[in-house]
Amino acid sequence: MEVGFIGLGNMGAAMAPNLLNAGHRLTVYNRTRAKAEVLAAQGAQVADRVADACRGDILITVLADDAAVEAVLFGESGVGRSLPAGGMHISMSTISVTLSGRLERMHQEAGQIHAYRIG
């Protein structure tokens, strides 16, 4: 499966290698490119832009807060405009209920699938 992964902080950096170990093709993006390069050595592709990590079947985001999620999801080349119709976004970020509702509406309008946890 083709998986995109955005956010390689403490949680994301621990989760992403498991996808590689399970045999998935992984494209990673992180604001700090050096964190993504660590995974390149393990077989991941490094995306230069958010949009480049949104080309696969599934996109996983593990971001710090509402502001970080808004920047990645709603920006001009963000997930909302880049994830293909039928693509699934799994949000593992800690965000508000209000933002989660906005994400759900955005994904519905784009024909995308939004799986999330509120926390």
Backbone hydrogen bonds in HBPLUS format (Angstrom, degrees):
<---DONOR---> <-ACCEPTOR-->    atom                        ^
c    i                          cat <-CA-CA->   ^        H-A-AA   ^      H-
h    n   atom  resd res      DA  || num        DHA   H-A  angle D-A-AA Bond
n    s   type  num  typ     dist DA aas  dist angle  dist       angle   num
A0025-ARG N   A0001-MET O   2.95 MM  24  6.07 148.9  2.04 148.7 158.0     1
A0057-ASP N   A0002-GLU O   2.95 MM  55  5.53 135.6  2.15 133.7 143.6     2
A0058-ILE N   A0002-GLU O   3.39 MM  56  6.76 161.9  2.42 156.8 161.5     3
A0003-VAL N   A0025-ARG O   2.80 MM  22  6.05 174.3  1.80 175.4 177.2     4
A0027-THR N   A0003-VAL O   2.90 MM  24  6.33 154.1  1.96 155.7 163.4     5
A0004-GLY N   A0058-ILE O   2.82 MM  54  6.21 163.0  1.85 153.5 159.3     6
A0060-ILE N   A0004-GLY O   2.88 MM  56  6.17 160.5  1.92 142.5 146.9     7
A0005-PHE N   A0027-THR O   2.82 MM  22  6.18 141.8  1.96 159.6 166.1     8
A0029-TYR N   A0005-PHE O   2.90 MM  24  6.33 147.1  2.01 160.9 165.6     9
A0006-ILE N   A0060-ILE O   2.88 MM  54  6.31 161.7  1.91 162.1 168.2    10
A0062-VAL N   A0006-ILE O   2.91 MM  56  6.34 159.0  1.96 163.5 169.0    11
A0007-GLY N   A0029-TYR O   3.18 MM  22  6.66 157.0  2.24 164.8 169.2    12
A0013-ALA N   A0009-GLY O   2.87 MM   4  5.64 162.3  1.91 149.6 155.0    13
A0014-ALA N   A0011-MET O   3.08 MM   3  5.28 132.9  2.32 100.5 113.5    14
A0015-MET N   A0011-MET O   2.99 MM   4  6.24 142.4  2.13 147.8 159.3    15
A0016-ALA N   A0012-GLY O   2.94 MM   4  5.92 177.9  1.94 160.2 160.4    16
A0018-ASN N   A0015-MET O   3.02 MM   3  5.61 136.6  2.22 116.6 128.0    17
A0019-LEU N   A0016-ALA O   2.99 MM   3  5.40 134.7  2.20 110.1 121.8    18
A0020-LEU N   A0016-ALA O   3.41 MM   4  6.89 153.7  2.49 149.8 156.6    19
A0021-ASN N   A0017-PRO O   2.89 MM   4  6.15 163.2  1.92 152.2 157.0    20
A0022-ALA N   A0018-ASN O   3.01 MM   4  6.12 131.5  2.25 133.8 145.5    21
A0024-HIS N   A0019-LEU O   3.08 MM   5  5.62 157.3  2.14 163.0 155.9    22
A0023-GLY N   A0020-LEU O   2.91 MM   3  5.21 160.2  1.95 111.0 116.8    23
A0045-GLN N   A0026-LEU O   2.87 MM  19  6.24 166.5  1.88 158.9 160.9    24
A0028-VAL N   A0045-GLN O   2.85 MM  17  6.27 161.4  1.89 165.9 167.0    25
A0047-ALA N   A0028-VAL O   2.75 MM  19  5.73 178.8  1.75 161.0 161.1    26
A0035-LYS N   A0032-THR O   3.07 MM   3  5.92 145.3  2.20 124.4 131.2    27
A0036-ALA N   A0033-ARG O   2.89 MM   3  5.16 124.4  2.20 105.3 120.1    28
A0037-GLU N   A0033-ARG O   2.95 MM   4  6.29 151.1  2.03 154.3 163.7    29
A0039-LEU N   A0036-ALA O   2.99 MM   3  5.43 126.6  2.28 107.7 120.1    30
A0040-ALA N   A0036-ALA O   3.15 MM   4  6.56 137.7  2.34 140.2 152.5    31
A0041-ALA N   A0037-GLU O   3.29 MM   4  6.61 146.9  2.40 147.5 152.8    32
A0042-GLN N   A0039-LEU O   2.91 MM   3  5.00 143.8  2.04  99.5 111.1    33
A0044-ALA N   A0039-LEU O   3.05 MM   5  5.46 167.0  2.06 137.4 133.2    34
A0043-GLY N   A0040-ALA O   3.03 MM   3  5.05 161.8  2.06 104.5 110.3    35
A0052-ASP N   A0049-ARG O   3.05 MM   3  5.34 131.8  2.30 103.9 116.2    36
A0053-ALA N   A0050-VAL O   2.93 MM   3  5.53 153.9  1.99 118.8 126.8    37
A0054-CYS N   A0051-ALA O   3.09 MM   3  5.23 161.5  2.12 108.6 113.9    38
A0088-MET N   A0057-ASP O   3.04 MM  31  6.43 166.6  2.06 150.6 153.9    39
A0059-LEU N   A0088-MET O   2.74 MM  29  6.14 153.4  1.81 163.2 171.1    40
A0090-ILE N   A0059-LEU O   2.71 MM  31  6.08 166.1  1.73 164.7 169.8    41
A0061-THR N   A0090-ILE O   2.97 MM  29  6.40 157.5  2.02 154.8 159.3    42
A0092-MET N   A0061-THR O   2.73 MM  31  5.81 167.4  1.74 169.7 174.0    43
A0069-VAL N   A0065-ASP O   3.04 MM   4  6.30 163.4  2.07 158.0 163.2    44
A0070-GLU N   A0066-ASP O   2.82 MM   4  6.02 167.0  1.84 160.6 164.0    45
A0071-ALA N   A0067-ALA O   3.07 MM   4  6.24 159.8  2.12 146.9 151.9    46
A0072-VAL N   A0068-ALA O   3.16 MM   4  6.37 155.6  2.22 145.9 151.7    47
A0073-LEU N   A0069-VAL O   2.80 MM   4  5.84 161.1  1.83 159.9 165.5    48
A0074-PHE N   A0070-GLU O   2.94 MM   4  5.44 160.5  1.98 139.6 146.0    49
A0079-VAL N   A0072-VAL O   3.06 MM   7  6.44 154.7  2.13 143.5 149.3    50
A0080-GLY N   A0073-LEU O   3.08 MM   7  5.51 163.1  2.11 138.5 143.8    51
A0078-GLY N   A0075-GLY O   2.93 MM   3  4.56 157.5  1.99 112.2 109.9    52
A0081-ARG N   A0078-GLY O   3.21 MM   3  5.75 133.8  2.43 110.4 120.5    53
A0082-SER N   A0078-GLY O   3.06 MM   4  6.08 129.6  2.33 142.1 156.4    54
A0082-SER N   A0079-VAL O   3.00 MM   3  4.90 133.3  2.23  97.1 111.0    55
A0083-LEU N   A0079-VAL O   2.89 MM   4  5.44 173.0  1.89 152.7 150.9    56
A0087-GLY N   A0084-PRO O   2.86 MM   3  5.29 157.4  1.92 133.6 137.2    57
A0086-GLY N   A0111-GLY O   2.68 MM  25  5.87 153.3  1.75 135.5 143.3    58
A0113-ILE N   A0087-GLY O   2.83 MM  26  6.06 172.4  1.84 155.0 157.3    59
A0089-HIS N   A0113-ILE O   2.72 MM  24  6.11 162.7  1.75 162.5 165.4    60
A0115-ALA N   A0089-HIS O   2.80 MM  26  6.07 169.0  1.82 157.9 161.8    61
A0091-SER N   A0115-ALA O   2.85 MM  24  6.33 156.9  1.90 160.3 163.8    62
A0100-SER N   A0096-SER O   3.03 MM   4  6.27 157.0  2.09 145.3 152.3    63
A0101-GLY N   A0097-VAL O   3.02 MM   4  6.29 151.4  2.11 147.5 154.0    64
A0102-ARG N   A0098-THR O   3.13 MM   4  6.51 152.8  2.20 145.9 153.2    65
A0103-LEU N   A0099-LEU O   2.90 MM   4  6.21 158.9  1.94 155.9 161.2    66
A0104-GLU N   A0100-SER O   2.97 MM   4  6.21 160.0  2.01 147.9 153.3    67
A0105-ARG N   A0101-GLY O   3.05 MM   4  6.32 161.8  2.09 150.5 154.3    68
A0106-MET N   A0102-ARG O   2.94 MM   4  6.15 164.1  1.96 151.8 156.4    69
A0107-HIS N   A0103-LEU O   2.90 MM   4  6.09 169.2  1.91 158.9 161.2    70
A0108-GLN N   A0104-GLU O   2.96 MM   4  6.13 157.6  2.01 147.7 154.4    71
A0109-GLU N   A0105-ARG O   2.99 MM   4  6.20 166.5  2.01 154.8 157.5    72
A0110-ALA N   A0106-MET O   3.12 MM   4  6.35 141.3  2.28 142.2 152.7    73
A0112-GLN N   A0107-HIS O   2.81 MM   5  4.77 160.8  1.84 151.4 148.3    74
A0111-GLY N   A0108-GLN O   3.11 MM   3  5.12 158.0  2.16 103.6 110.5    75
